[in-house]
């Protein structure tokens, strides 16, 4: 009997220890971002006949914006950029006007992309970020802004993780996103593997009629030469998707043009750190 009582006592001690380290949060204590809808984003409404309908909660728009921002690839500061933050010079005025027309007419909704190619440091990256920010504010369109050197590094790492499942998910997401903007296309070493990734994504988006845009420090014929294996196939699709808004930029370094006057004006935030935005 003594052994039996000893076993019971040990079980009681184990039960008490479990309770002390594995508490269950009561339903009433669950914390919600929105206490009105309890994060469902809809509010049920009981009708007179006992049936139910629903209306959108006020938090829904904010949460949609948060999800779009998280998926966009933009930093919080970049997502706050607007066209007024770009100060065009005589050399960059044509590019600025083309971008303004693209934004004003919301051409991404018609499946039309844009291409800004040419001079290093002309402000192409900043203008592409501004377009991405404007698209994101539409709240109905998913946009991904992709610095291509980072993209290739992430795809390479994903290819060898978890049997390649993550890699396939990333490729699928890039093909299906409403809008994708490739920044600094062609900057990375154009190995056959890199060209294959570009072709797979761009061909998938071309066939799906998705809005695709890009910036590059290389002119189009130079890009085609760099992508020796798939150059013609990649460029022909990109040109077809951006043909109405292609700008070949010939300008001085926008970073140097803007650096001094911006500081003299005492501008806060965005334009004080030009190196963060221009390539």
N, C-alpha and C positions, 0 to 999 in steps of 0.2 A: 504493500500500500504506500510505503514511504517513497518508493521510486515513482509511483503514479503521481503523487502530490508534487513531487519535484518537477516532473515533466509539465504539469499544469502551471506551476509557478513560472517556469521558463517561458512557456507560451504566452502567459500574461505579460511578462516583461517585454517580450518581442512585440506584442500587440501595442503596448504603450509606446515603445520606441518608434514603431511605424507611424502611429498617430502624430507623434511629435515632429516627424520629418516629412510627412506626406499629407499636408492639410489640403482640403478641397475648398475652393473659394465659393461661398454661397452665391446663388444666382443674382441676388440683390446687390452684391458687391462688385459685379463685373463693371469695368470702366469702358465707356463708349466715347468715341470722338464726338458723336452727336447724340445727346440724350433724348432728343425728340423722336428720331426714327430708329435709334439703337443701331446705327450704321447700316441699315437696310437700304437707305436712300429713297425709300418710298414710305408713305404714311397711309395705312388702311383707313377707309371711311365707311362706316356702317350706314346702309340705306334704310329707309322706312320699312321696306318689305323684308328686312333682315339680311339681305345680301350685302356683299362688300365690293367697293371699288377702291381705287388708290390714286394718290396724287404724289408728284415728286416732292421730296423734302428740299428745303432751301439749301441743304448742304451738298446736294448732288452736283451742281455746277462746279463748286469748289473742288470736290473730290475728282471729278473728271479732269479738271485742270491740273491737279496734282499728279494724276496718273500719266497724263500726256507729257508733263514736265519731266517726270522720272524716266520715261522711255525715250525722251528726245536726244539725250546726249549733251545737252547744253548745261552749263553751270547756271546758278541763280543769276549771276551778274550778266552773263551772255543772254539769258532769256529776257532780260530787261532792256536790251538794246532796241533802239528805234531809229528810223531813217534820219531823223533830225540829229542824231549823234554822229553821223558821218558828214564831214566837211569836205566837199569835193573841190579839187583844184581844176584848172583848165584841162589838165591831162586826164583826169578821172571823171569829168562831167558827163561824157557819153555813157560810161558804165553806170554812174549814179542815175541818170535819166532812164536807162533801160531797166534798172532794178526798181525804180519808182513806178514805172509803167506796169511792171510785173506784179508789184504789190497792189497798186490801185485797181487793176483789173482782175486781181485774184486768179491769175492764169493757171495756178496749180490745180484749181477746180476743174479746168478743162483738160487735165492730163498733160499740160505743157510744162517742161522743165526749163532750166536756164543753164548757161555755161559762161563762166568768167575765166578767161585764159590769158596768159602772157606775163607781163612784167612782175618780178618779185617785189613784194612789199607795196603793191598798189592799193591795198585795202579789200582785196577779193574775199578773204576769209571773213572780215567784219561784215561785209554786205551779205554774204551767205548766211551768217548767223542772224542778221537782222531779218532776212526773209524767213528763216526757220522760226524765229520768234513770232513773226506776224502770222505764220501758218498755224502755230500752236495756239495763238489767241482766237483762232477760228472756233476752237473747242469741239469741232466735229471731225478733225483731220489729224491722224497720227503722223508725226514727222520725226525722222531720225537724222541727226547731223553727225557725220562720220569723218573724223581725221583718219585718212587711209592708212597711215603708218601704224596707228594704234589698232585699227581694224584687223590688219594682217597678223599682228602679234597675238591678238585675242583669238582669231580663228585657228592659228597654228597651235596654241595652247589647248583650245577646245577639242581639236581633232584627236589629241592623244589622251583625253580625259574621259573616263566612264565609257570606254568602248566607242567613242565618237558620237554618242547620242547628243551631247551638248552642242557639238559642232553642227549637226544636222538641224537642231532647233534654231541656232543662230542664223544659219543660211535661210531657213524657212521664214523666220521673222523679217529678215532683210528683204526677201522677195515680196512678202505680203504687206509690208507697211505702206500706208497711203502715199507718203512722200519720203524719199531718201536723198540726202545731199552728201556727195562724196567731196571732202575737202582735201586739196593738195594731191589730186590724182597723179600717179606716176612718180611720186617722190621716192618711194621705196624701191629697192633693187628689183627690177622686173624679171624675177626668175620664172621658170615655167609654172611652178606651183602658184605663185602670186597671180600670174596671168589667168590661170585656170579658175581661181577664186573669183576674180573680176568677171570673167566670162560667164560663169555659172550664175552669179547674182544679177548681172546686167541683162543677160539673155532671159532669165526668169522674169525680171521686171518688165522687160520689153514685151514679152509674150502675154503678160498679165495686164498690159496697158497701164502700168503704174507710173506716177510722176517721178522722174529721176533727173537730178541736177548734179553739177560738179564744178569745182574750181581746179585750176592747175597752173603751175608756173611755166608749163610747156605749151607751145602752140600745137594745134591739132596735128599737123604733119609730123612734128617731132614726137608727139605721143604715139602716133601710129608706128614710128620707127622703133621707139623704146619697147613697145609691146610686140616684139618680133614674131612670136608664135601666134597670137590671137589679135594683133593690132587692128587689122581691117575689120574683123568681126565685132570687136569691142567698140571701136570708134564709129562704125556705121550705125550701130544701135544707139549710141549716145547722141550722135548728131541728129538722128531721126527723132529722138525724144526731146531735144533742146533747140531745134533749128530756128524757132521764132525768136529766141532770146539768147543768141551767142554773141559775146563781146570779146574782141581781141584787144587787150589792154596794153598800151604803150605809155608808160608813165614813170616818173621818178618814184623813189621809195616813199610811200604815203606815211610811213612811220617818221621819216625825217622831216617831211613837210609839216606834219601835224604836231610834232613833239613840242617845239618851242611855243607857238601861239597858244596851245592848250594850257600849258603851265602858266603862261602870263595871264590868262583869263581867270585862273584860279578854279578851273572846273573841278568838280568833285567826282570821285568814283570812276566811272567807265573810261572816260577819255584820258585820265591821268596815267593809266597803265597800258599804253599802246602796244607794248611788246607781248602782252597777253592775247592780243586780238589779231594782229597782222602778221602775215608771213611773207 
